[in-house]
């Protein structure tokens, strides 16, 4: 009576709405019904009911009423009896012509729980002729960038040595922001790792620095550098992003280059020396580690016409940005995205972004941001009245702007930093998982239900208990908890001030 492409007996899918991945009801993948069934009274009764979506209980309904059914790919052994989501590779190998789009709507730790690894599946469908660029240009618009990066395994670990050569010479412009002169020598040293000719554009904050940089470059004469230009791009409060989007807007909007490499001489005077040194190395090593490594980067763009940007993953050694990458910028990012016409969903916790502001990408991937004529006044206003700093916000939405125009991003590491990062991450994840039960997806859901632990005081612990066991009461008491939290924070600051004053008074008396 009817025929299904893939059986799906998953009647109780997990809802990860708190994490930004609620249940999405989708129509059947493919169903064929005979005329005899379509013209039956039971068919008419079934569809006369109010159905907000195409009911996944269709097959059960008609089977229970005696209808005969067949399934083309009745794969056994898939988790939760849902092979479309939890055994896509097996279906492809069996000859199934469909890859379920719902794979890209899933909470990544939920796929991880059942060892659903999309990277080899995507490689396989590309081998059998699927237009993979079409897939990327579609799913990047509907999936949060960091979630897609995790689910599809979009981290590339590239070697420092390679026997592969470039098939085509791409027009490359290296755009560097130098707020000071301390980075010039290292910049010149790193640029020697570029394996082909390039143009160099440097922005700085005033004419005196610009003149000194020009003299240094004339003396050094970087190899393979065809053209050098030094620009004064003084954008108060704009940092490196203001210098790029205001001072180099013509480069982003023009068609003179296939790729832009973005670098800048970061000044981290407030960071401990080890942290500042590692952060600098982390950014530069993972973009300009060696000539062989850069060839690997350029090859990524040769092989994937829809690849918009590559950059190192979010740094976590020496930094506590993990878990709070959005910080206070998420609401402001939504506002800017609406202004720019970006409809790509935002990641809930931390965005996939080039933290540190260094990347390699196609100018077309940045064009949506560059078309908005930013000016110095925009950056100045963002620094007043407690507003989110525009330059840091722009850094966080670069991949969203690329995705809106159909370009996807990849993260990149060299072997050394992959070894350092993974071993440190593994240990930290093991420690953080030690006090919560279940798989990581269950642990995360459990902690999200409790909410922020704040400083772990009695107010926070009470709120977490109510969130977990009595969420309705917690919702009613939210204003009171907020006021109590502010009072507790103020009291803690007051006590700290008193202790500091008493300590200072005692030390003076002792002297």
C-alpha positions in Angstrom: 0.0 0.0 0.0 2.9 2.4 0.7 6.6 2.4 0.4 9.2 4.3 2.5 12.8 5.1 1.6 14.2 4.9 5.2 12.5 3.5 8.2 12.4 5.8 11.3 11.0 4.4 14.5 12.5 7.2 16.7 9.3 8.3 18.5 11.0 10.2 21.4 13.9 12.4 20.0 15.9 14.4 22.5 15.1 18.1 22.8 18.2 20.3 23.3 16.3 23.6 23.2 18.3 25.1 26.0 21.4 24.6 23.9 19.9 26.1 20.8 18.8 22.8 19.1 15.1 22.3 19.7 13.3 19.4 18.0 12.5 20.2 14.4 9.6 18.3 12.8 10.4 17.6 9.2 8.4 15.9 6.5 9.2 12.3 5.4 12.3 11.8 3.4 10.4 9.9 0.7 7.1 8.0 0.7 5.1 6.5 -2.2 1.5 5.5 -1.7 -0.8 3.5 -4.1 -3.9 5.1 -5.5 -6.0 2.5 -3.6 -4.6 3.9 -0.3 -5.0 7.5 -1.3 -8.6 7.0 -2.3 -9.5 5.1 0.9 -11.7 6.5 3.7 -8.9 6.0 6.2 -6.7 8.3 4.2 -9.3 11.0 4.2 -9.9 10.6 7.9 -6.2 10.8 8.7 -5.6 14.0 6.8 -8.8 15.7 8.0 -7.2 15.9 11.4 -5.3 19.2 12.3 -1.6 18.4 11.6 0.8 21.3 12.0 3.5 19.3 10.2 3.7 16.1 8.2 3.2 13.5 11.0 6.1 11.1 11.6 3.4 8.7 12.9 2.0 8.2 9.4 3.6 4.7 8.9 2.6 3.5 12.4 -1.0 4.7 11.9 -1.6 2.9 8.6 0.3 -0.2 9.6 -1.9 -0.5 12.7 -4.9 -0.4 10.4 -3.8 -3.3 8.2 -2.0 -1.4 5.4 0.9 -3.3 3.9 4.2 -1.4 3.8 7.8 -1.8 2.6 11.0 0.0 3.3 13.8 0.4 0.8 16.6 0.9 3.4 15.5 -0.9 6.5 18.9 -0.6 8.3 19.1 -2.5 11.6 21.3 -1.5 14.5 21.1 2.3 14.2 20.9 4.2 17.5 17.3 5.0 18.5 16.1 3.1 15.3 16.9 6.3 13.3 19.4 5.3 10.6 18.9 8.6 8.7 20.5 10.5 11.6 22.6 7.9 13.4 23.9 5.7 10.6 24.2 8.0 7.5 27.4 6.3 6.4 25.9 2.9 6.4 22.9 4.1 4.3 25.2 5.8 1.8 27.3 2.6 1.4 24.0 0.6 0.9 23.2 2.9 -2.0 20.7 5.3 -0.4 20.5 8.4 -2.6 19.6 10.7 0.2 21.6 12.4 3.0 19.2 13.6 5.7 19.5 17.3 6.1 18.5 17.0 9.8 22.0 15.9 10.5 23.1 19.5 10.4 20.4 20.5 12.9 21.6 18.2 15.7 23.3 19.2 18.9 27.0 18.1 18.2 27.5 16.3 21.5 24.4 14.2 20.7 26.0 13.0 17.5 29.2 12.5 19.4 27.4 10.2 21.9 26.6 7.8 19.0 29.9 8.2 17.2 28.2 9.8 14.2 31.2 11.2 12.3 30.2 13.3 9.3 33.6 14.0 7.8 34.0 10.6 6.1 30.4 10.6 5.1 30.8 13.9 3.3 34.0 12.7 1.7 32.2 9.6 0.4 29.3 11.4 -1.1 31.7 13.8 -2.9 33.5 10.8 -4.3 30.3 9.4 -5.8 29.4 12.7 -7.4 27.4 14.8 -5.0 28.0 18.5 -5.6 29.6 19.2 -2.2 29.8 22.9 -2.7 26.1 23.0 -3.0 25.7 21.3 0.4 28.1 23.8 2.1 26.4 26.9 0.6 23.1 25.7 1.9 23.8 24.3 5.4 26.0 27.3 6.4 23.0 29.5 6.2 20.9 27.4 8.6 23.4 26.0 11.1 25.3 27.9 13.7 29.0 28.2 12.5 30.6 26.6 15.6 28.1 23.7 15.6 28.8 23.0 11.9 32.5 23.2 12.5 32.2 20.5 15.3 29.6 18.2 13.6 31.4 18.1 10.2 34.9 17.9 11.6 36.1 21.1 9.9 39.4 21.4 11.6 42.4 20.9 9.3 45.8 19.9 10.7 48.3 20.7 8.1 52.0 19.5 7.9 54.9 21.9 7.7 56.5 20.0 4.8 54.7 18.8 1.7 55.5 17.5 -1.7 52.3 19.0 -3.2 52.6 22.0 -5.4 50.1 24.7 -6.2 48.1 24.1 -9.3 47.3 27.8 -9.9 48.9 31.1 -8.8 46.4 33.0 -6.7 46.5 36.8 -6.3 47.3 37.3 -2.6 47.4 40.5 -0.6 48.8 40.5 2.9 47.0 43.3 4.9 48.8 44.0 8.2 47.8 46.5 11.0 50.8 47.8 12.9 49.9 50.0 15.9 53.6 50.0 16.8 56.9 49.2 15.2 57.8 46.2 17.4 56.3 43.6 15.1 58.1 44.7 11.9 61.1 42.4 12.1 59.0 39.3 12.9 56.6 40.2 10.2 59.4 40.3 7.6 60.7 37.0 8.8 57.2 35.4 8.7 56.5 36.7 5.2 59.4 34.7 3.9 57.2 31.6 4.3 54.8 32.8 1.5 55.6 30.5 -1.4 54.4 32.8 -4.2 54.3 36.5 -5.1 52.1 38.8 -3.1 51.3 42.5 -2.4 51.7 44.0 1.0 49.5 46.7 2.5 50.3 48.0 6.0 48.0 50.2 8.1 49.2 52.2 11.1 47.9 55.0 13.3 49.9 58.1 12.3 52.2 59.5 9.7 55.4 59.3 11.7 55.0 55.6 12.2 54.1 55.2 8.5 57.3 57.0 7.4 59.4 54.7 9.7 57.7 51.6 8.4 58.4 52.6 4.8 62.1 53.1 5.5 62.3 49.7 7.2 60.6 48.0 4.3 62.8 49.8 1.7 65.8 48.6 3.6 64.6 45.0 4.0 63.1 44.5 0.5 60.9 41.4 1.3 61.4 38.5 -1.2 58.5 37.8 -3.6 56.8 41.1 -2.5 55.6 42.8 -5.7 54.1 46.0 -4.2 54.2 47.7 -0.8 51.8 50.3 0.4 51.7 51.9 3.8 48.4 53.6 4.8 47.5 55.8 7.8 44.2 54.5 9.1 43.6 56.2 12.5 40.2 55.0 13.7 39.8 55.8 17.4 38.5 52.7 19.2 38.5 50.7 15.9 41.6 48.7 16.7 42.6 46.4 13.8 39.0 45.9 12.6 38.5 49.7 12.1 41.8 49.9 10.1 40.6 47.0 7.9 36.9 48.0 7.3 37.6 51.7 7.0 41.2 52.0 5.9 41.2 49.0 3.5 37.5 48.9 2.3 38.6 49.3 -1.3 40.6 46.1 -1.1 37.6 44.1 0.3 35.2 45.5 -2.3 37.6 45.2 -5.3 38.4 42.3 -7.6 42.2 42.7 -7.6 42.9 39.8 -5.3 41.7 36.2 -4.9 42.8 35.9 -1.2 43.6 38.3 1.6 45.8 37.3 4.5 45.1 39.4 7.6 47.8 39.9 10.2 48.5 42.4 12.9 51.0 43.3 15.6 49.0 42.7 18.7 50.0 44.6 21.9 49.1 42.6 25.0 50.8 44.6 27.7 48.2 43.5 30.4 48.8 39.8 29.8 51.6 37.8 31.6 54.6 37.4 29.4 54.1 33.6 28.8 50.5 34.1 27.8 51.3 37.0 25.4 54.1 35.0 23.8 52.0 31.9 23.3 49.0 33.8 21.9 51.3 35.6 19.4 52.9 32.3 18.3 49.5 30.5 18.2 48.2 33.0 15.7 51.3 33.3 13.5 52.4 29.7 13.5 48.9 28.5 12.4 48.9 30.8 9.4 52.6 31.2 8.5 54.3 28.3 10.1 56.5 27.3 7.0 56.4 27.5 3.2 54.9 23.9 3.1 52.3 24.9 5.6 51.2 27.9 3.6 51.0 25.8 0.5 48.5 23.6 2.4 46.4 26.6 3.3 46.3 27.8 -0.3 45.5 24.3 -1.5 42.3 24.4 0.7 41.1 27.3 -1.3 42.0 25.6 -4.6 40.0 22.5 -3.7 36.9 24.2 -2.2 35.5 27.1 -4.2 33.0 27.8 -1.4 35.6 28.1 1.3 35.5 31.7 2.6 37.9 31.8 5.5 40.4 29.8 7.5 41.8 30.7 10.9 43.1 29.1 14.1 40.5 27.7 16.5 39.6 29.6 19.7 42.7 29.8 21.9 42.2 28.2 25.3 45.8 27.8 26.7 46.4 30.8 29.0 42.9 32.3 28.3 39.5 31.8 29.9 37.5 32.8 26.8 36.1 29.2 26.4 32.5 29.1 27.6 32.1 32.9 27.4 33.2 33.8 23.9 30.2 36.0 23.3 30.4 37.7 26.7 28.3 40.8 26.5 28.4 40.9 22.7 25.6 38.4 21.7 22.6 40.8 21.9 24.6 43.6 20.2 25.7 41.0 17.5 22.0 40.2 16.8 21.3 43.9 16.3 24.3 44.3 13.9 23.3 41.1 12.0 19.8 42.5 11.5 21.2 45.7 10.1 23.5 43.8 7.7 20.7 41.3 6.7 22.5 38.3 8.2 20.0 35.6 9.1 22.4 32.8 10.0 21.6 31.4 13.5 24.1 32.5 16.2 25.9 29.9 18.4 24.6 30.0 21.9 27.8 30.0 24.0 30.8 31.1 21.9 31.0 32.1 18.2 33.2 30.5 15.7 35.4 33.5 15.1 39.0 34.5 14.4 39.8 35.5 18.0 43.0 37.5 17.7 42.0 38.9 14.3 44.3 36.9 12.0 42.9 34.8 9.1 43.2 34.0 5.4 40.1 34.4 3.2 38.4 35.4 0.0 37.5 39.1 -0.1 34.0 38.1 -1.3 33.4 36.4 2.1 33.9 39.8 3.8 32.0 41.8 1.2 28.8 41.9 3.1 30.5 43.6 6.1 32.6 45.9 3.9 29.5 47.1 1.9 28.3 48.8 5.0 30.2 52.1 5.0 31.7 52.0 8.6 33.3 55.2 9.8 35.2 56.5 12.8 32.0 57.8 14.4 30.6 54.2 14.6 33.6 53.0 16.6 33.6 56.1 18.8 29.9 55.7 19.7 30.4 52.0 20.6 32.9 53.0 23.3 30.5 55.3 25.1 27.6 54.6 27.4 28.6 51.0 28.1 27.9 49.8 24.6 29.6 46.7 23.2 32.9 47.6 21.6 32.2 47.5 17.8 35.6 46.2 16.7 35.4 43.2 19.0 31.8 42.6 17.9 32.8 42.7 14.2 35.6 40.2 14.9 33.0 37.8 16.2 30.5 38.0 13.3 33.0 37.6 10.4 32.0 33.9 9.8 28.3 34.8 10.1 28.7 37.4 7.3 30.6 34.9 5.2 27.9 32.2 5.8 25.1 34.6 4.8 26.7 34.8 1.3 27.2 31.1 1.1 30.8 30.8 2.1 31.9 28.3 4.8 34.9 28.5 7.2 37.5 26.0 8.4 39.8 26.1 11.3 43.5 25.2 10.9 46.4 24.1 13.1 49.9 23.0 12.5 51.1 19.7 14.1 52.8 21.3 17.1 49.8 23.4 18.2 47.4 20.5 17.5 49.5 18.4 20.0 49.6 21.1 22.6 45.9 22.0 22.2 44.4 18.5 22.2 46.3 17.2 25.2 45.5 20.3 27.3 41.8 20.3 26.1 41.5 16.5 26.9 42.7 16.9 30.5 40.4 20.0 31.1 37.4 18.2 29.7 38.1 15.2 31.8 38.2 17.3 35.0 35.1 19.3 34.1 33.2 16.1 33.4 34.2 14.4 36.7 31.2 15.7 38.8 28.3 15.4 36.3 26.7 12.1 35.3 26.1 10.7 31.8 27.5 11.4 28.4 28.7 14.9 27.5 25.4 15.8 25.9 23.6 14.8 29.1 26.1 16.6 31.3 25.8 19.8 29.3 22.0 19.6 29.4 22.0 19.0 33.1 24.3 22.0 33.7 22.3 24.3 31.4 19.1 23.4 33.2 20.7 24.6 36.5 21.9 27.9 34.9 24.8 30.0 35.8 26.5 29.1 39.1 27.8 32.7 39.6 30.2 32.7 42.5 28.7 29.6 44.1 27.2 31.5 47.1 23.9 30.6 48.9 21.9 32.8 46.4 23.3 31.1 43.4 23.0 27.6 44.8 19.4 28.2 45.8 18.6 29.5 42.3 20.3 26.5 40.7 18.3 24.1 42.9 15.0 25.7 42.0 15.9 25.8 38.3 16.6 22.1 38.3 13.7 20.9 40.4 11.1 23.7 40.4 11.7 25.8 37.2 8.3 27.5 37.4 9.1 28.9 40.9 12.6 29.9 39.7 11.0 31.9 36.9 8.7 33.7 39.3 11.7 34.5 41.7 14.1 35.6 38.9 13.8 39.4 39.7 14.4 38.7 43.4 17.5 36.5 42.6 18.8 39.2 40.3 18.5 41.8 43.1 20.0 39.4 45.6 22.9 38.7 43.3 23.7 42.4 42.8 23.5 42.9 46.6 25.8 40.0 47.2 28.3 41.3 44.6 28.2 44.8 46.2 28.7 43.3 49.7 31.6 41.2 48.4 33.2 44.3 46.9 32.6 46.3 50.1 34.2 43.5 52.3 37.2 43.4 49.9 37.6 47.2 50.2 37.4 47.0 54.0 40.0 44.2 54.1 42.3 46.2 51.8 41.9 49.4 53.9 42.5 47.5 57.2 45.6 45.7 55.7 47.0 49.0 54.5 46.4 50.6 57.9 48.1 47.7 59.7 51.2 47.8 57.4 51.6 51.6 58.0 51.4 51.1 61.7 54.0 48.3 61.6 56.3 50.6 59.5 
